């Protein structure tokens, strides 16, 4: 799941080297914090947040297989 999130975000940004994904996990939740370069945050969020919502939906779908709630936060 970590690799998929990293792949999706790197496909969206120009500066792939600056992409960092941090994970915090407990019994029922997984929380990802995605950090990108300051100039790339708009590309990751997208117009009206649609790109970020799509990434979150994909990750939540995969998390449902493991019966965990998945949260994704984006930071620059």
Secondary structure as UniProt FT lines:
FT   HELIX           2..12
FT   HELIX           16..18
FT   STRAND          20..25
FT   STRAND          29..35
FT   HELIX           38..40
FT   HELIX           41..45
FT   HELIX           47..49
FT   HELIX           50..65
FT   TURN            66..67
FT   STRAND          69..75
//
